[in-house]
Amino acid sequence: MAHWRDSARNVRFFIIDYRATFPLLIFLLHIRLWTFIFAIIATVFFSLLERFGFTVAVFMRWLRAYVAGPRKIAQPWWKN
């Protein structure tokens, strides 16, 4: 029986994060070399995200901020 404290923890399939199980399911339903490679890459990607303490939403925000760069323009270029 699970305690109420455990409700905030991420779901895991043994040691694999729940986000990485969907590509593994795709691999099990469509066993090909490219789906195996996709499942391995997705598992490694989500493991690295977890290792660095990111969720998918936080990583996407970080990536957007990184691509946008440090300079923020107050006025749009077409209104100058």
mmCIF file of the N, C-alpha and C atoms, coordinates in Angstrom:
data_MODEL
# 
_entry.id   MODEL 
# 
loop_
_atom_site.group_PDB 
_atom_site.id 
_atom_site.type_symbol 
_atom_site.label_atom_id 
_atom_site.label_alt_id 
_atom_site.label_comp_id 
_atom_site.label_asym_id 
_atom_site.label_entity_id 
_atom_site.label_seq_id 
_atom_site.pdbx_PDB_ins_code 
_atom_site.Cartn_x 
_atom_site.Cartn_y 
_atom_site.Cartn_z 
_atom_site.occupancy 
_atom_site.B_iso_or_equiv 
_atom_site.pdbx_formal_charge 
_atom_site.auth_seq_id 
_atom_site.auth_comp_id 
_atom_site.auth_asym_id 
_atom_site.auth_atom_id 
_atom_site.pdbx_PDB_model_num 
ATOM 1   N N  . MET A 1 1  ? 0.837  -1.176 0.000   1.00 0.00 ? 1  MET A N  1 
ATOM 2   C CA . MET A 1 1  ? 0.000  0.000  0.000   1.00 0.00 ? 1  MET A CA 1 
ATOM 3   C C  . MET A 1 1  ? 0.888  1.248  0.000   1.00 0.00 ? 1  MET A C  1 
ATOM 4   N N  . ALA A 1 2  ? 0.567  2.185  -0.845  1.00 0.00 ? 2  ALA A N  1 
ATOM 5   C CA . ALA A 1 2  ? 1.356  3.410  -0.949  1.00 0.00 ? 2  ALA A CA 1 
ATOM 6   C C  . ALA A 1 2  ? 0.844  4.446  0.048   1.00 0.00 ? 2  ALA A C  1 
ATOM 7   N N  . HIS A 1 3  ? 1.750  5.201  0.565   1.00 0.00 ? 3  HIS A N  1 
ATOM 8   C CA . HIS A 1 3  ? 1.405  6.256  1.493   1.00 0.00 ? 3  HIS A CA 1 
ATOM 9   C C  . HIS A 1 3  ? 1.087  7.528  0.722   1.00 0.00 ? 3  HIS A C  1 
ATOM 10  N N  . TRP A 1 4  ? 0.368  8.466  1.316   1.00 0.00 ? 4  TRP A N  1 
ATOM 11  C CA . TRP A 1 4  ? -0.004 9.699  0.616   1.00 0.00 ? 4  TRP A CA 1 
ATOM 12  C C  . TRP A 1 4  ? 1.214  10.537 0.269   1.00 0.00 ? 4  TRP A C  1 
ATOM 13  N N  . ARG A 1 5  ? 2.318  10.376 1.021   1.00 0.00 ? 5  ARG A N  1 
ATOM 14  C CA . ARG A 1 5  ? 3.528  11.145 0.713   1.00 0.00 ? 5  ARG A CA 1 
ATOM 15  C C  . ARG A 1 5  ? 4.098  10.780 -0.643  1.00 0.00 ? 5  ARG A C  1 
ATOM 16  N N  . ASP A 1 6  ? 3.859  9.558  -1.087  1.00 0.00 ? 6  ASP A N  1 
ATOM 17  C CA . ASP A 1 6  ? 4.414  9.084  -2.343  1.00 0.00 ? 6  ASP A CA 1 
ATOM 18  C C  . ASP A 1 6  ? 3.663  9.599  -3.562  1.00 0.00 ? 6  ASP A C  1 
ATOM 19  N N  . SER A 1 7  ? 2.594  10.345 -3.366  1.00 0.00 ? 7  SER A N  1 
ATOM 20  C CA . SER A 1 7  ? 1.801  10.813 -4.505  1.00 0.00 ? 7  SER A CA 1 
ATOM 21  C C  . SER A 1 7  ? 2.514  11.907 -5.305  1.00 0.00 ? 7  SER A C  1 
ATOM 22  N N  . ALA A 1 8  ? 3.492  12.572 -4.751  1.00 0.00 ? 8  ALA A N  1 
ATOM 23  C CA . ALA A 1 8  ? 4.200  13.639 -5.458  1.00 0.00 ? 8  ALA A CA 1 
ATOM 24  C C  . ALA A 1 8  ? 5.410  13.134 -6.232  1.00 0.00 ? 8  ALA A C  1 
ATOM 25  N N  . ARG A 1 9  ? 5.764  11.895 -6.037  1.00 0.00 ? 9  ARG A N  1 
ATOM 26  C CA . ARG A 1 9  ? 6.935  11.345 -6.730  1.00 0.00 ? 9  ARG A CA 1 
ATOM 27  C C  . ARG A 1 9  ? 6.594  11.009 -8.175  1.00 0.00 ? 9  ARG A C  1 
ATOM 28  N N  . ASN A 1 10 ? 7.626  11.054 -9.022  1.00 0.00 ? 10 ASN A N  1 
ATOM 29  C CA . ASN A 1 10 ? 7.439  10.682 -10.427 1.00 0.00 ? 10 ASN A CA 1 
ATOM 30  C C  . ASN A 1 10 ? 7.224  9.181  -10.548 1.00 0.00 ? 10 ASN A C  1 
ATOM 31  N N  . VAL A 1 11 ? 6.426  8.825  -11.522 1.00 0.00 ? 11 VAL A N  1 
ATOM 32  C CA . VAL A 1 11 ? 6.159  7.417  -11.782 1.00 0.00 ? 11 VAL A CA 1 
ATOM 33  C C  . VAL A 1 11 ? 7.394  6.805  -12.437 1.00 0.00 ? 11 VAL A C  1 
ATOM 34  N N  . ARG A 1 12 ? 7.712  5.565  -12.062 1.00 0.00 ? 12 ARG A N  1 
ATOM 35  C CA . ARG A 1 12 ? 8.876  4.880  -12.607 1.00 0.00 ? 12 ARG A CA 1 
ATOM 36  C C  . ARG A 1 12 ? 8.489  3.471  -13.021 1.00 0.00 ? 12 ARG A C  1 
ATOM 37  N N  . PHE A 1 13 ? 9.124  3.025  -14.094 1.00 0.00 ? 13 PHE A N  1 
ATOM 38  C CA . PHE A 1 13 ? 9.045  1.635  -14.512 1.00 0.00 ? 13 PHE A CA 1 
ATOM 39  C C  . PHE A 1 13 ? 10.402 1.036  -14.195 1.00 0.00 ? 13 PHE A C  1 
ATOM 40  N N  . PHE A 1 14 ? 10.511 0.370  -13.073 1.00 0.00 ? 14 PHE A N  1 
ATOM 41  C CA . PHE A 1 14 ? 11.755 -0.062 -12.457 1.00 0.00 ? 14 PHE A CA 1 
ATOM 42  C C  . PHE A 1 14 ? 12.629 1.171  -12.230 1.00 0.00 ? 14 PHE A C  1 
ATOM 43  N N  . ILE A 1 15 ? 13.699 1.388  -12.988 1.00 0.00 ? 15 ILE A N  1 
ATOM 44  C CA . ILE A 1 15 ? 14.536 2.576  -12.769 1.00 0.00 ? 15 ILE A CA 1 
ATOM 45  C C  . ILE A 1 15 ? 14.329 3.623  -13.854 1.00 0.00 ? 15 ILE A C  1 
ATOM 46  N N  . ILE A 1 16 ? 13.465 3.347  -14.821 1.00 0.00 ? 16 ILE A N  1 
ATOM 47  C CA . ILE A 1 16 ? 13.256 4.243  -15.958 1.00 0.00 ? 16 ILE A CA 1 
ATOM 48  C C  . ILE A 1 16 ? 12.125 5.208  -15.655 1.00 0.00 ? 16 ILE A C  1 
ATOM 49  N N  . ASP A 1 17 ? 12.330 6.478  -15.954 1.00 0.00 ? 17 ASP A N  1 
ATOM 50  C CA . ASP A 1 17 ? 11.311 7.495  -15.763 1.00 0.00 ? 17 ASP A CA 1 
ATOM 51  C C  . ASP A 1 17 ? 10.110 7.210  -16.664 1.00 0.00 ? 17 ASP A C  1 
ATOM 52  N N  . TYR A 1 18 ? 8.930  7.620  -16.228 1.00 0.00 ? 18 TYR A N  1 
ATOM 53  C CA . TYR A 1 18 ? 7.713  7.304  -16.971 1.00 0.00 ? 18 TYR A CA 1 
ATOM 54  C C  . TYR A 1 18 ? 7.685  7.938  -18.360 1.00 0.00 ? 18 TYR A C  1 
ATOM 55  N N  . ARG A 1 19 ? 8.381  9.051  -18.568 1.00 0.00 ? 19 ARG A N  1 
ATOM 56  C CA . ARG A 1 19 ? 8.382  9.695  -19.884 1.00 0.00 ? 19 ARG A CA 1 
ATOM 57  C C  . ARG A 1 19 ? 9.116  8.858  -20.930 1.00 0.00 ? 19 ARG A C  1 
ATOM 58  N N  . ALA A 1 20 ? 10.048 8.041  -20.487 1.00 0.00 ? 20 ALA A N  1 
ATOM 59  C CA . ALA A 1 20 ? 10.826 7.214  -21.412 1.00 0.00 ? 20 ALA A CA 1 
ATOM 60  C C  . ALA A 1 20 ? 10.150 5.888  -21.718 1.00 0.00 ? 20 ALA A C  1 
ATOM 61  N N  . THR A 1 21 ? 9.064  5.570  -21.056 1.00 0.00 ? 21 THR A N  1 
ATOM 62  C CA . THR A 1 21 ? 8.405  4.291  -21.319 1.00 0.00 ? 21 THR A CA 1 
ATOM 63  C C  . THR A 1 21 ? 7.563  4.319  -22.589 1.00 0.00 ? 21 THR A C  1 
ATOM 64  N N  . PHE A 1 22 ? 7.083  5.477  -23.016 1.00 0.00 ? 22 PHE A N  1 
ATOM 65  C CA . PHE A 1 22 ? 6.297  5.545  -24.251 1.00 0.00 ? 22 PHE A CA 1 
ATOM 66  C C  . PHE A 1 22 ? 7.115  5.151  -25.478 1.00 0.00 ? 22 PHE A C  1 
ATOM 67  N N  . PRO A 1 23 ? 8.345  5.656  -25.658 1.00 0.00 ? 23 PRO A N  1 
ATOM 68  C CA . PRO A 1 23 ? 9.156  5.154  -26.780 1.00 0.00 ? 23 PRO A CA 1 
ATOM 69  C C  . PRO A 1 23 ? 9.475  3.663  -26.665 1.00 0.00 ? 23 PRO A C  1 
ATOM 70  N N  . LEU A 1 24 ? 9.616  3.157  -25.446 1.00 0.00 ? 24 LEU A N  1 
ATOM 71  C CA . LEU A 1 24 ? 9.837  1.722  -25.285 1.00 0.00 ? 24 LEU A CA 1 
ATOM 72  C C  . LEU A 1 24 ? 8.597  0.933  -25.698 1.00 0.00 ? 24 LEU A C  1 
ATOM 73  N N  . LEU A 1 25 ? 7.418  1.472  -25.402 1.00 0.00 ? 25 LEU A N  1 
ATOM 74  C CA . LEU A 1 25 ? 6.177  0.829  -25.833 1.00 0.00 ? 25 LEU A CA 1 
ATOM 75  C C  . LEU A 1 25 ? 6.073  0.822  -27.354 1.00 0.00 ? 25 LEU A C  1 
ATOM 76  N N  . ILE A 1 26 ? 6.441  1.933  -27.985 1.00 0.00 ? 26 ILE A N  1 
ATOM 77  C CA . ILE A 1 26 ? 6.444  1.987  -29.449 1.00 0.00 ? 26 ILE A CA 1 
ATOM 78  C C  . ILE A 1 26 ? 7.397  0.927  -30.012 1.00 0.00 ? 26 ILE A C  1 
ATOM 79  N N  . PHE A 1 27 ? 8.555  0.779  -29.377 1.00 0.00 ? 27 PHE A N  1 
ATOM 80  C CA . PHE A 1 27 ? 9.501  -0.246 -29.828 1.00 0.00 ? 27 PHE A CA 1 
ATOM 81  C C  . PHE A 1 27 ? 8.922  -1.647 -29.684 1.00 0.00 ? 27 PHE A C  1 
ATOM 82  N N  . LEU A 1 28 ? 8.250  -1.900 -28.574 1.00 0.00 ? 28 LEU A N  1 
ATOM 83  C CA . LEU A 1 28 ? 7.680  -3.235 -28.368 1.00 0.00 ? 28 LEU A CA 1 
ATOM 84  C C  . LEU A 1 28 ? 6.530  -3.521 -29.334 1.00 0.00 ? 28 LEU A C  1 
ATOM 85  N N  . LEU A 1 29 ? 5.823  -2.496 -29.761 1.00 0.00 ? 29 LEU A N  1 
ATOM 86  C CA . LEU A 1 29 ? 4.728  -2.703 -30.706 1.00 0.00 ? 29 LEU A CA 1 
ATOM 87  C C  . LEU A 1 29 ? 5.199  -2.741 -32.158 1.00 0.00 ? 29 LEU A C  1 
ATOM 88  N N  . HIS A 1 30 ? 6.344  -2.114 -32.431 1.00 0.00 ? 30 HIS A N  1 
ATOM 89  C CA . HIS A 1 30 ? 6.866  -2.048 -33.802 1.00 0.00 ? 30 HIS A CA 1 
ATOM 90  C C  . HIS A 1 30 ? 8.371  -2.312 -33.734 1.00 0.00 ? 30 HIS A C  1 
ATOM 91  N N  . ILE A 1 31 ? 8.744  -3.562 -33.685 1.00 0.00 ? 31 ILE A N  1 
ATOM 92  C CA . ILE A 1 31 ? 10.135 -3.933 -33.456 1.00 0.00 ? 31 ILE A CA 1 
ATOM 93  C C  . ILE A 1 31 ? 10.929 -3.787 -34.748 1.00 0.00 ? 31 ILE A C  1 
ATOM 94  N N  . ARG A 1 32 ? 11.635 -2.706 -34.821 1.00 0.00 ? 32 ARG A N  1 
ATOM 95  C CA . ARG A 1 32 ? 12.545 -2.404 -35.926 1.00 0.00 ? 32 ARG A CA 1 
ATOM 96  C C  . ARG A 1 32 ? 13.799 -1.764 -35.336 1.00 0.00 ? 32 ARG A C  1 
ATOM 97  N N  . LEU A 1 33 ? 14.834 -1.696 -36.137 1.00 0.00 ? 33 LEU A N  1 
ATOM 98  C CA . LEU A 1 33 ? 16.085 -1.114 -35.653 1.00 0.00 ? 33 LEU A CA 1 
ATOM 99  C C  . LEU A 1 33 ? 15.918 0.369  -35.350 1.00 0.00 ? 33 LEU A C  1 
ATOM 100 N N  . TRP A 1 34 ? 15.204 1.100  -36.202 1.00 0.00 ? 34 TRP A N  1 
ATOM 101 C CA . TRP A 1 34 ? 15.071 2.543  -35.986 1.00 0.00 ? 34 TRP A CA 1 
ATOM 102 C C  . TRP A 1 34 ? 14.213 2.850  -34.757 1.00 0.00 ? 34 TRP A C  1 
ATOM 103 N N  . THR A 1 35 ? 13.221 2.012  -34.427 1.00 0.00 ? 35 THR A N  1 
ATOM 104 C CA . THR A 1 35 ? 12.449 2.260  -33.211 1.00 0.00 ? 35 THR A CA 1 
ATOM 105 C C  . THR A 1 35 ? 13.260 1.900  -31.965 1.00 0.00 ? 35 THR A C  1 
ATOM 106 N N  . PHE A 1 36 ? 14.138 0.911  -32.090 1.00 0.00 ? 36 PHE A N  1 
ATOM 107 C CA . PHE A 1 36 ? 15.035 0.596  -30.975 1.00 0.00 ? 36 PHE A CA 1 
ATOM 108 C C  . PHE A 1 36 ? 15.985 1.756  -30.703 1.00 0.00 ? 36 PHE A C  1 
ATOM 109 N N  . ILE A 1 37 ? 16.567 2.307  -31.769 1.00 0.00 ? 37 ILE A N  1 
ATOM 110 C CA . ILE A 1 37 ? 17.482 3.447  -31.620 1.00 0.00 ? 37 ILE A CA 1 
ATOM 111 C C  . ILE A 1 37 ? 16.734 4.648  -31.054 1.00 0.00 ? 37 ILE A C  1 
ATOM 112 N N  . PHE A 1 38 ? 15.513 4.891  -31.546 1.00 0.00 ? 38 PHE A N  1 
ATOM 113 C CA . PHE A 1 38 ? 14.689 5.988  -31.027 1.00 0.00 ? 38 PHE A CA 1 
ATOM 114 C C  . PHE A 1 38 ? 14.398 5.794  -29.541 1.00 0.00 ? 38 PHE A C  1 
ATOM 115 N N  . ALA A 1 39 ? 14.070 4.575  -29.126 1.00 0.00 ? 39 ALA A N  1 
ATOM 116 C CA . ALA A 1 39 ? 13.769 4.299  -27.722 1.00 0.00 ? 39 ALA A CA 1 
ATOM 117 C C  . ALA A 1 39 ? 15.001 4.497  -26.846 1.00 0.00 ? 39 ALA A C  1 
ATOM 118 N N  . ILE A 1 40 ? 16.159 4.065  -27.328 1.00 0.00 ? 40 ILE A N  1 
ATOM 119 C CA . ILE A 1 40 ? 17.398 4.242  -26.554 1.00 0.00 ? 40 ILE A CA 1 
ATOM 120 C C  . ILE A 1 40 ? 17.747 5.722  -26.427 1.00 0.00 ? 40 ILE A C  1 
ATOM 121 N N  . ILE A 1 41 ? 17.633 6.472  -27.530 1.00 0.00 ? 41 ILE A N  1 
ATOM 122 C CA . ILE A 1 41 ? 17.941 7.902  -27.489 1.00 0.00 ? 41 ILE A CA 1 
ATOM 123 C C  . ILE A 1 41 ? 16.977 8.638  -26.568 1.00 0.00 ? 41 ILE A C  1 
ATOM 124 N N  . ALA A 1 42 ? 15.692 8.306  -26.628 1.00 0.00 ? 42 ALA A N  1 
ATOM 125 C CA . ALA A 1 42 ? 14.705 8.941  -25.752 1.00 0.00 ? 42 ALA A CA 1 
ATOM 126 C C  . ALA A 1 42 ? 14.977 8.609  -24.291 1.00 0.00 ? 42 ALA A C  1 
ATOM 127 N N  . THR A 1 43 ? 15.339 7.369  -23.998 1.00 0.00 ? 43 THR A N  1 
ATOM 128 C CA . THR A 1 43 ? 15.645 6.983  -22.627 1.00 0.00 ? 43 THR A CA 1 
ATOM 129 C C  . THR A 1 43 ? 16.866 7.726  -22.109 1.00 0.00 ? 43 THR A C  1 
ATOM 130 N N  . VAL A 1 44 ? 17.894 7.842  -22.930 1.00 0.00 ? 44 VAL A N  1 
ATOM 131 C CA . VAL A 1 44 ? 19.096 8.585  -22.529 1.00 0.00 ? 44 VAL A CA 1 
ATOM 132 C C  . VAL A 1 44 ? 18.769 10.068 -22.335 1.00 0.00 ? 44 VAL A C  1 
ATOM 133 N N  . PHE A 1 45 ? 17.969 10.631 -23.238 1.00 0.00 ? 45 PHE A N  1 
ATOM 134 C CA . PHE A 1 45 ? 17.589 12.047 -23.138 1.00 0.00 ? 45 PHE A CA 1 
ATOM 135 C C  . PHE A 1 45 ? 16.843 12.314 -21.835 1.00 0.00 ? 45 PHE A C  1 
ATOM 136 N N  . PHE A 1 46 ? 15.836 11.507 -21.526 1.00 0.00 ? 46 PHE A N  1 
ATOM 137 C CA . PHE A 1 46 ? 15.071 11.728 -20.299 1.00 0.00 ? 46 PHE A CA 1 
ATOM 138 C C  . PHE A 1 46 ? 15.888 11.423 -19.054 1.00 0.00 ? 46 PHE A C  1 
ATOM 139 N N  . SER A 1 47 ? 16.824 10.500 -19.145 1.00 0.00 ? 47 SER A N  1 
ATOM 140 C CA . SER A 1 47 ? 17.718 10.238 -18.018 1.00 0.00 ? 47 SER A CA 1 
ATOM 141 C C  . SER A 1 47 ? 18.628 11.427 -17.758 1.00 0.00 ? 47 SER A C  1 
ATOM 142 N N  . LEU A 1 48 ? 19.124 12.046 -18.830 1.00 0.00 ? 48 LEU A N  1 
ATOM 143 C CA . LEU A 1 48 ? 19.961 13.238 -18.663 1.00 0.00 ? 48 LEU A CA 1 
ATOM 144 C C  . LEU A 1 48 ? 19.164 14.410 -18.109 1.00 0.00 ? 48 LEU A C  1 
ATOM 145 N N  . LEU A 1 49 ? 17.929 14.564 -18.571 1.00 0.00 ? 49 LEU A N  1 
ATOM 146 C CA . LEU A 1 49 ? 17.080 15.619 -18.013 1.00 0.00 ? 49 LEU A CA 1 
ATOM 147 C C  . LEU A 1 49 ? 16.898 15.419 -16.517 1.00 0.00 ? 49 LEU A C  1 
ATOM 148 N N  . GLU A 1 50 ? 16.624 14.190 -16.117 1.00 0.00 ? 50 GLU A N  1 
ATOM 149 C CA . GLU A 1 50 ? 16.433 13.908 -14.699 1.00 0.00 ? 50 GLU A CA 1 
ATOM 150 C C  . GLU A 1 50 ? 17.726 14.100 -13.912 1.00 0.00 ? 50 GLU A C  1 
ATOM 151 N N  . ARG A 1 51 ? 18.838 13.737 -14.511 1.00 0.00 ? 51 ARG A N  1 
ATOM 152 C CA . ARG A 1 51 ? 20.134 13.883 -13.840 1.00 0.00 ? 51 ARG A CA 1 
ATOM 153 C C  . ARG A 1 51 ? 20.442 15.342 -13.526 1.00 0.00 ? 51 ARG A C  1 
ATOM 154 N N  . PHE A 1 52 ? 20.079 16.246 -14.459 1.00 0.00 ? 52 PHE A N  1 
ATOM 155 C CA . PHE A 1 52 ? 20.339 17.666 -14.263 1.00 0.00 ? 52 PHE A CA 1 
ATOM 156 C C  . PHE A 1 52 ? 19.179 18.384 -13.578 1.00 0.00 ? 52 PHE A C  1 
ATOM 157 N N  . GLY A 1 53 ? 18.136 17.658 -13.197 1.00 0.00 ? 53 GLY A N  1 
ATOM 158 C CA . GLY A 1 53 ? 17.054 18.245 -12.422 1.00 0.00 ? 53 GLY A CA 1 
ATOM 159 C C  . GLY A 1 53 ? 16.019 18.994 -13.243 1.00 0.00 ? 53 GLY A C  1 
ATOM 160 N N  . PHE A 1 54 ? 15.944 18.735 -14.545 1.00 0.00 ? 54 PHE A N  1 
ATOM 161 C CA . PHE A 1 54 ? 14.967 19.394 -15.398 1.00 0.00 ? 54 PHE A CA 1 
ATOM 162 C C  . PHE A 1 54 ? 13.728 18.515 -15.571 1.00 0.00 ? 54 PHE A C  1 
ATOM 163 N N  . THR A 1 55 ? 12.587 19.177 -15.725 1.00 0.00 ? 55 THR A N  1 
ATOM 164 C CA . THR A 1 55 ? 11.425 18.501 -16.273 1.00 0.00 ? 55 THR A CA 1 
ATOM 165 C C  . THR A 1 55 ? 11.375 18.873 -17.749 1.00 0.00 ? 55 THR A C  1 
ATOM 166 N N  . VAL A 1 56 ? 10.463 18.287 -18.495 1.00 0.00 ? 56 VAL A N  1 
ATOM 167 C CA . VAL A 1 56 ? 10.384 18.598 -19.923 1.00 0.00 ? 56 VAL A CA 1 
ATOM 168 C C  . VAL A 1 56 ? 9.981  20.055 -20.127 1.00 0.00 ? 56 VAL A C  1 
ATOM 169 N N  . ALA A 1 57 ? 9.024  20.546 -19.343 1.00 0.00 ? 57 ALA A N  1 
ATOM 170 C CA . ALA A 1 57 ? 8.573  21.938 -19.480 1.00 0.00 ? 57 ALA A CA 1 
ATOM 171 C C  . ALA A 1 57 ? 9.690  22.919 -19.130 1.00 0.00 ? 57 ALA A C  1 
ATOM 172 N N  . VAL A 1 58 ? 10.422 22.646 -18.072 1.00 0.00 ? 58 VAL A N  1 
ATOM 173 C CA . VAL A 1 58 ? 11.529 23.526 -17.674 1.00 0.00 ? 58 VAL A CA 1 
ATOM 174 C C  . VAL A 1 58 ? 12.630 23.495 -18.719 1.00 0.00 ? 58 VAL A C  1 
ATOM 175 N N  . PHE A 1 59 ? 12.918 22.326 -19.274 1.00 0.00 ? 59 PHE A N  1 
ATOM 176 C CA . PHE A 1 59 ? 13.945 22.228 -20.309 1.00 0.00 ? 59 PHE A CA 1 
ATOM 177 C C  . PHE A 1 59 ? 13.548 23.011 -21.560 1.00 0.00 ? 59 PHE A C  1 
ATOM 178 N N  . MET A 1 60 ? 12.276 22.933 -21.944 1.00 0.00 ? 60 MET A N  1 
ATOM 179 C CA . MET A 1 60 ? 11.826 23.680 -23.126 1.00 0.00 ? 60 MET A CA 1 
ATOM 180 C C  . MET A 1 60 ? 11.921 25.190 -22.890 1.00 0.00 ? 60 MET A C  1 
ATOM 181 N N  . ARG A 1 61 ? 11.597 25.661 -21.687 1.00 0.00 ? 61 ARG A N  1 
ATOM 182 C CA . ARG A 1 61 ? 11.760 27.083 -21.371 1.00 0.00 ? 61 ARG A CA 1 
ATOM 183 C C  . ARG A 1 61 ? 13.225 27.487 -21.388 1.00 0.00 ? 61 ARG A C  1 
ATOM 184 N N  . TRP A 1 62 ? 14.091 26.637 -20.835 1.00 0.00 ? 62 TRP A N  1 
ATOM 185 C CA . TRP A 1 62 ? 15.523 26.922 -20.840 1.00 0.00 ? 62 TRP A CA 1 
ATOM 186 C C  . TRP A 1 62 ? 16.052 26.967 -22.269 1.00 0.00 ? 62 TRP A C  1 
ATOM 187 N N  . LEU A 1 63 ? 15.626 26.027 -23.103 1.00 0.00 ? 63 LEU A N  1 
ATOM 188 C CA . LEU A 1 63 ? 16.063 25.991 -24.498 1.00 0.00 ? 63 LEU A CA 1 
ATOM 189 C C  . LEU A 1 63 ? 15.593 27.224 -25.260 1.00 0.00 ? 63 LEU A C  1 
ATOM 190 N N  . ARG A 1 64 ? 14.345 27.648 -25.025 1.00 0.00 ? 64 ARG A N  1 
ATOM 191 C CA . ARG A 1 64 ? 13.816 28.849 -25.668 1.00 0.00 ? 64 ARG A CA 1 
ATOM 192 C C  . ARG A 1 64 ? 14.608 30.091 -25.248 1.00 0.00 ? 64 ARG A C  1 
ATOM 193 N N  . ALA A 1 65 ? 14.934 30.199 -23.966 1.00 0.00 ? 65 ALA A N  1 
ATOM 194 C CA . ALA A 1 65 ? 15.716 31.332 -23.485 1.00 0.00 ? 65 ALA A CA 1 
ATOM 195 C C  . ALA A 1 65 ? 17.136 31.294 -24.050 1.00 0.00 ? 65 ALA A C  1 
ATOM 196 N N  . TYR A 1 66 ? 17.699 30.103 -24.195 1.00 0.00 ? 66 TYR A N  1 
ATOM 197 C CA . TYR A 1 66 ? 19.040 29.971 -24.745 1.00 0.00 ? 66 TYR A CA 1 
ATOM 198 C C  . TYR A 1 66 ? 19.069 30.369 -26.221 1.00 0.00 ? 66 TYR A C  1 
ATOM 199 N N  . VAL A 1 67 ? 18.074 29.933 -26.986 1.00 0.00 ? 67 VAL A N  1 
ATOM 200 C CA . VAL A 1 67 ? 18.021 30.254 -28.410 1.00 0.00 ? 67 VAL A CA 1 
ATOM 201 C C  . VAL A 1 67 ? 17.745 31.743 -28.614 1.00 0.00 ? 67 VAL A C  1 
ATOM 202 N N  . ALA A 1 68 ? 16.885 32.333 -27.781 1.00 0.00 ? 68 ALA A N  1 
ATOM 203 C CA . ALA A 1 68 ? 16.537 33.749 -27.918 1.00 0.00 ? 68 ALA A CA 1 
ATOM 204 C C  . ALA A 1 68 ? 17.723 34.655 -27.608 1.00 0.00 ? 68 ALA A C  1 
ATOM 205 N N  . GLY A 1 69 ? 18.594 34.228 -26.715 1.00 0.00 ? 69 GLY A N  1 
ATOM 206 C CA . GLY A 1 69 ? 19.770 35.013 -26.380 1.00 0.00 ? 69 GLY A CA 1 
ATOM 207 C C  . GLY A 1 69 ? 19.513 35.950 -25.227 1.00 0.00 ? 69 GLY A C  1 
ATOM 208 N N  . PRO A 1 70 ? 20.576 36.592 -24.749 1.00 0.00 ? 70 PRO A N  1 
ATOM 209 C CA . PRO A 1 70 ? 20.438 37.435 -23.563 1.00 0.00 ? 70 PRO A CA 1 
ATOM 210 C C  . PRO A 1 70 ? 19.824 38.814 -23.854 1.00 0.00 ? 70 PRO A C  1 
ATOM 211 N N  . ARG A 1 71 ? 19.863 39.251 -25.083 1.00 0.00 ? 71 ARG A N  1 
ATOM 212 C CA . ARG A 1 71 ? 19.395 40.597 -25.408 1.00 0.00 ? 71 ARG A CA 1 
ATOM 213 C C  . ARG A 1 71 ? 17.905 40.568 -25.705 1.00 0.00 ? 71 ARG A C  1 
ATOM 214 N N  . LYS A 1 72 ? 17.140 41.353 -24.945 1.00 0.00 ? 72 LYS A N  1 
ATOM 215 C CA . LYS A 1 72 ? 15.704 41.448 -25.136 1.00 0.00 ? 72 LYS A CA 1 
ATOM 216 C C  . LYS A 1 72 ? 15.380 42.865 -25.630 1.00 0.00 ? 72 LYS A C  1 
ATOM 217 N N  . ILE A 1 73 ? 14.713 42.943 -26.762 1.00 0.00 ? 73 ILE A N  1 
ATOM 218 C CA . ILE A 1 73 ? 14.385 44.233 -27.357 1.00 0.00 ? 73 ILE A CA 1 
ATOM 219 C C  . ILE A 1 73 ? 12.999 44.669 -26.867 1.00 0.00 ? 73 ILE A C  1 
ATOM 220 N N  . ALA A 1 74 ? 12.903 45.913 -26.392 1.00 0.00 ? 74 ALA A N  1 
ATOM 221 C CA . ALA A 1 74 ? 11.653 46.397 -25.825 1.00 0.00 ? 74 ALA A CA 1 
ATOM 222 C C  . ALA A 1 74 ? 10.645 46.757 -26.913 1.00 0.00 ? 74 ALA A C  1 
ATOM 223 N N  . GLN A 1 75 ? 11.108 47.297 -28.024 1.00 0.00 ? 75 GLN A N  1 
ATOM 224 C CA . GLN A 1 75 ? 10.217 47.686 -29.114 1.00 0.00 ? 75 GLN A CA 1 
ATOM 225 C C  . GLN A 1 75 ? 10.389 46.727 -30.291 1.00 0.00 ? 75 GLN A C  1 
ATOM 226 N N  . PRO A 1 76 ? 9.300  46.326 -30.935 1.00 0.00 ? 76 PRO A N  1 
ATOM 227 C CA . PRO A 1 76 ? 9.440  45.492 -32.118 1.00 0.00 ? 76 PRO A CA 1 
ATOM 228 C C  . PRO A 1 76 ? 10.190 46.244 -33.231 1.00 0.00 ? 76 PRO A C  1 
ATOM 229 N N  . TRP A 1 77 ? 10.936 45.528 -34.041 1.00 0.00 ? 77 TRP A N  1 
ATOM 230 C CA . TRP A 1 77 ? 11.738 46.154 -35.076 1.00 0.00 ? 77 TRP A CA 1 
ATOM 231 C C  . TRP A 1 77 ? 10.885 46.810 -36.127 1.00 0.00 ? 77 TRP A C  1 
ATOM 232 N N  . TRP A 1 78 ? 9.640  46.338 -36.337 1.00 0.00 ? 78 TRP A N  1 
ATOM 233 C CA . TRP A 1 78 ? 8.801  46.901 -37.398 1.00 0.00 ? 78 TRP A CA 1 
ATOM 234 C C  . TRP A 1 78 ? 8.102  48.178 -36.960 1.00 0.00 ? 78 TRP A C  1 
ATOM 235 N N  . LYS A 1 79 ? 8.169  48.562 -35.679 1.00 0.00 ? 79 LYS A N  1 
ATOM 236 C CA . LYS A 1 79 ? 7.525  49.784 -35.215 1.00 0.00 ? 79 LYS A CA 1 
ATOM 237 C C  . LYS A 1 79 ? 8.512  50.940 -35.061 1.00 0.00 ? 79 LYS A C  1 
ATOM 238 N N  . ASN A 1 80 ? 9.758  50.777 -35.393 1.00 0.00 ? 80 ASN A N  1 
ATOM 239 C CA . ASN A 1 80 ? 10.755 51.849 -35.259 1.00 0.00 ? 80 ASN A CA 1 
ATOM 240 C C  . ASN A 1 80 ? 10.616 52.884 -36.337 1.00 0.00 ? 80 ASN A C  1 
# 
